Amino acid sequence: MSSATYRELLLDPRWQKRRLEVLACADFRCSRCHHGDKNLQVHHRRYVRGRMPWEYSDVELVVLCDDCHELQHLPAPTEDDAQREKTIEKLRDGLLSAIDQDERRQIIAAMNSLVADRSHEQVRRMERDRGLA
């Protein structure tokens, strides 16, 4: 790789041409939320040492809007997150009325913890992925 910074490589005409090809293939829409009226970026699904940004295949590149691109770079959910989500699913499925006060407090604490531990964008992504948003 040359001594150019990654940001400088993204200004290279070869990347600009490749980027436009990928955007056109995606019909200038985000591959995740399908919006076409937001600023779009071409995201590299993986990076290979020494490979230039324009040297990736179509399957290694994906079009994302700014919001979805930001979400793509968030850390993966932890085991605690998975447990909290199971508890929230229980609540969502209407089981709250059939539980005792202690379990109700646990569910509410789990929900509060989930919101406190996650950024607004992460909560929004989880809600959207589960069809709640």
C-alpha positions, 0 to 999 in steps of 0.5 A: 500500500502506498504512503497515502492515508485511507482518507486520501485513497477514498479521494482517488478517481479509481475509488470514486468510479468504483463507488459510483458503480456500486451505488448504481447497482444498488439503485442508489438506495440503502441496502439495509433500510432501502431509503434513497433520500439519505446520504449514501456510503459504500461500506467494505464488509471486510478489509484485506491488508494491502488491497486498495479500496477499489479492488474489492468485489461487489459482494465485499461492498454494500451501500448504506445510508449514514445511519445504517453505516453508523449502526454497522460499526457498533459493537455486537450485542453481548450475552447480557444483551441477549438475556435482556432481549429474551426478557423484553420478548417475554414482556412484548408477548403479553406475558407480563400479566401472568407473572408475579411482582418479583419477575415484573420488577426484574423485567422492568430493571432489565428494560431500564438496564438495556436502555441505559447501557445502549446508545439511542442508535443501538436501541433503535436498531434492535427495535427495527430488527424486531419489527417494533419501530 
